[in-house]
């Protein structure tokens, strides 16, 4: 399973849980939403790191 497939599965699970009114379903949905938020933050961090790395690579070497 790819990370994108896993994220999709989590989103489907949250959607499913939203149709149930019991406390357990609500609690599980909240926890999965927290995990989705963490995934989003990790993606942002990865993009920033990759951009920073690319900018370092693309700059000419000033130490010659």
C-alpha positions in Angstrom: 0.0 0.0 0.0 1.4 3.4 -1.0 1.3 6.4 1.4 -1.4 8.0 -0.9 -3.5 4.8 -0.7 -3.1 4.7 3.1 -4.2 8.4 3.4 -7.2 7.7 1.1 -8.2 4.7 3.3 -8.0 6.9 6.4 -10.2 9.5 4.8 -12.8 6.9 3.8 -12.7 5.6 7.4 -13.4 9.0 8.8 -16.2 9.6 6.4 -17.7 6.2 7.4 -17.4 7.0 11.1 -19.1 10.4 10.7 -22.3 8.5 9.9 -22.3 6.8 13.3 -23.4 8.7 16.3 -21.9 6.5 19.1 -19.1 7.9 21.2 -16.6 5.4 20.1 -17.0 6.3 16.4 -16.7 9.9 17.2 -13.6 9.4 19.2 -11.9 7.2 16.5 -12.8 9.8 13.9 -11.2 12.6 15.9 -8.0 10.5 16.3 -7.8 9.8 12.5 -8.3 13.5 11.8 -5.3 14.2 14.0 -3.3 11.7 12.0 -4.4 13.3 8.8 -3.3 16.7 10.1 0.1 15.2 11.0 0.5 13.7 7.5 -0.3 17.1 6.0 2.4 18.8 8.2 4.9 16.1 7.2 4.2 16.7 3.5 4.7 20.4 4.0 7.9 19.9 5.8 9.1 17.5 3.1 8.3 20.0 0.3 10.1 22.8 2.1 13.2 20.5 2.7 13.2 19.5 -0.9 12.9 23.1 -2.1 15.8 24.1 0.2 17.9 21.3 -1.1 17.2 22.1 -4.7 18.1 25.7 -4.2 21.4 24.7 -2.6 22.1 22.4 -5.5 21.2 25.0 -8.2 23.3 27.8 -6.8 26.7 28.2 -8.4 29.7 27.1 -6.2 31.2 30.3 -4.7 34.2 28.5 -3.2 36.2 27.9 -6.5 
